Amino acid sequence: MLKDLKGKTVYDLTMEEFIGLFCPQCKDCVICVKDPKTINICMSLIDSGVWDSHFRKRQD
């Protein structure tokens, strides 16, 4: 499913690639509708670093 991601941003991914990579890592995945508007918001949160600090599931 995934191709080489070197040098790419989240905006270079298809919706399916994005969902496969990031949604399983998100603590809100079970309540998310995963529609295009929500995915665009998530892409912005990931790009800015907010997703990593607030939404990523922690293994700590």
N, C-alpha and C positions, 0 to 999 in steps of 0.2 A: 504494500500500500504506500509506504513512504519512500520518497526518493531522497537524494542527497540534499540536506538542508543547509549545508555550509554557505554562509554569506547571505542567507535569506532572512526576512523578517516575518512576523506573523501575518502580515498583509500579503505575502507571496504564497501563502498556503491556500489550498481549496478549502471549502467549508468542511468536507469530509476529513481531510487531513488534520485540520484544526481540531475538530471534535475528537478524533482519535488520539491526538497528542495531549490536549489540555483538559478536556472535560473529565476524564477519569481521575485527574489529579485535583479537581476542584471539590471543596467541601459542600458546595451548593448544587452539585450535579443532579442529585435525586429530585430536586424541586425545579430545575431549570427546564424551560420549554425548548431551548436550542433552536429558536427561529433566527432568521438572518439579522434582525435588529439586535437581539440579545448577543449573538456571536460577534457582531461589530463592536458592541460595548465591551465585551470581554477582550477582544483584540486590543482595544484602546487601553484597557486596564493592564494587560500584559505588557504592552509596549512602554507604558509609563512606569512599570515596576510595582504598581499598586496591587495587582493580582497576587504577586509573589508574597507580599507581606500580609495580605488580609484574607485571601481566598484559597490559597494552596493548602492541601491537606498536609499536615506536618507529621513526620514519623518520629519526632522527638519523644 
